[in-house]
Amino acid sequence: MRRTVFNEDHEAFRETLRAFIEAEVVPVYDEWFAEGIVPREFYYKLAELGLFGINVPEEYGGAGLETHKFEAVQYEETARAGVTFGGSGVHVLLALPYIKMLATEEQKRRYLPKFVSGEEMWAIAMTEPGTGSDLAGMKTTAKLSEDGTHYVLNGAKTFITGGVHADRVIVCARTSPPTAEDRRHGISLFAVDTKSEGYTVGRKLDKLGLRTSDTAELSFVDVKVPVEDLLGEENQGFYYLGKNLPSERWGIAYGAYAQAKAAIRFTKQYVQERTVFGKPVAHFQNTKFELAACQAEVDAAEAVADRALEALDAGELTPAEAASAKLFCTEVAHRVIDRCLQLHGGYGYMNEYPIARLYADNRVNRIYGGTSEIMKTIIAKDMGL
Ligand SMILES: Cc1cc2nc3c(=O)[nH]c(=O)nc-3n(C[C@H](O)[C@H](O)[C@H](O)COP(=O)(O)OP(=O)(O)OC[C@H]3O[C@@H](n4cnc5c(N)ncnc54)[C@H](O)[C@@H]3O)c2cc1C
């Protein structure tokens, strides 16, 4: 089916990005994979390419656009090449919407130019060892000092993408206890400088997939956060999270669809080259049927992902629609990548083959940003159930 989401500018960007990935990422990707992290300097290259400033207003050094289409191209092109850009995805997809929505003029002038140049990489810390799906149960606290100049932050976060390299992290913390009527009341957001005293990056976590993304534990012991780094209003954090989760979920949906599409590309090539019983694997009817079924699923996921992209750009993507797109695209990707791996035989289980890495990388899409089960609860609630 003809796609209508991308214009000439997006296609020109795609060409530039494809060449960049070939030159700057593919040759060193095995090293990054073995190290389990992308070098910090690489983020300056992404900044030079303009990736961090696309949606930042011009007065703060960005391109002044309001669109997620360039991010969509990035998801397709990284998946196509079987690589990732480490933990940098959260910088633009997750953190930027909060800065744009909540930061005061003074904060924007302080944060955004360094955001665009890659001098300050951002991450977001919601999840805690004791609470993930049930965010209202978070225990990290931020107490206003008596002189009213700063908050004192105490607690711990886990699974924080970009947590090792981050220079500033949006930390969700309790500034007031929950009320009897509303467990979600009392959470606030802070743009915490990771160089602050008492802020510690713990283990870089050893993951099944997404090996190049730095996922970390963080701990806060009496960290002084200046009141100037409170984002938005005190105690309104849960409401802000609710506003921004649809764009995060769209990003995961789009990334998953792009991985499934890439899986078919790798597999089509593999089954034509690999010979068994004197014939290419592609010769068997089972191979053709499997890939045809996968293609039909990816076509449907592409339509959903593209439509969600248009809705997001128009400011119309509802929480339930985002949940539905995430649920569908990530479940399709799970099925498709598994079937594609099967067609590789034992080689599909080897990390030197991109399908193996895609399989491991894709698994988390049904978990982070809210699990598939949580997506179902959101959709069911929207259905009035
Ligand atoms: C690689 C990776 C990167 C991540 N990056 C970040 C990040 O940058 N920032 C951040 O804040 N967090 C991040 N996370 C955390 C992620 O969002 C959470 O892991 C996720 O929300 C699930 O929370 P949990 O792990 O505590 O699982 P739990 O909440 O303990 O869930 C366990 C199981 O219970 C199910 N369950 C929970 N509630 C319900 C319910 N109401 N009905 C039915 N079933 C339910 C879940 O679906 C799941 O199957 C990351 C996680 C991973 C693995």
The ligand as an ORCA input file, in Angstrom:
! r2SCAN-3c Opt
* xyz 0 1
  C      15.364     -2.290     29.273
  C      14.443     -1.464     30.110
  C      14.506     -0.081     30.040
  C      13.675      0.707     30.839
  N      13.807      2.084     30.805
  C      13.130      2.828     31.715
  C      13.379      4.238     31.825
  O      14.169      4.820     31.077
  N      12.731      4.931     32.805
  C      11.834      4.324     33.639
  O      11.299      5.010     34.509
  N      11.559      3.004     33.545
  C      12.201      2.241     32.608
  N      11.947      0.884     32.525
  C      10.976      0.291     33.424
  C       9.724     -0.234     32.749
  O       8.892      0.811     32.324
  C       9.050     -1.197     33.748
  O       9.878     -2.347     33.808
  C       7.644     -1.571     33.331
  O       6.775     -0.462     33.453
  C       7.088     -2.734     34.181
  O       7.264     -2.494     35.535
  P       7.950     -3.646     36.457
  O       9.195     -4.065     35.778
  O       8.061     -3.143     37.843
  O       6.930     -4.840     36.386
  P       5.705     -5.103     37.404
  O       4.905     -3.871     37.546
  O       6.270     -5.731     38.636
  O       4.863     -6.186     36.587
  C       5.049     -7.617     36.720
  C       3.943     -8.324     35.928
  O       2.677     -7.978     36.489
  C       1.808     -7.511     35.477
  N       0.866     -6.522     35.994
  C       1.147     -5.399     36.697
  N       0.017     -4.710     36.961
  C      -0.990     -5.411     36.401
  C      -2.401     -5.218     36.307
  N      -3.000     -4.160     36.848
  N      -3.143     -6.165     35.648
  C      -2.544     -7.233     35.087
  N      -1.223     -7.469     35.140
  C      -0.453     -6.574     35.786
  C       2.718     -6.893     34.434
  O       2.086     -6.782     33.193
  C       3.875     -7.891     34.449
  O       3.554     -8.969     33.627
  C      12.740      0.086     31.695
  C      12.651     -1.307     31.736
  C      13.481     -2.087     30.985
  C      13.387     -3.581     31.098
*
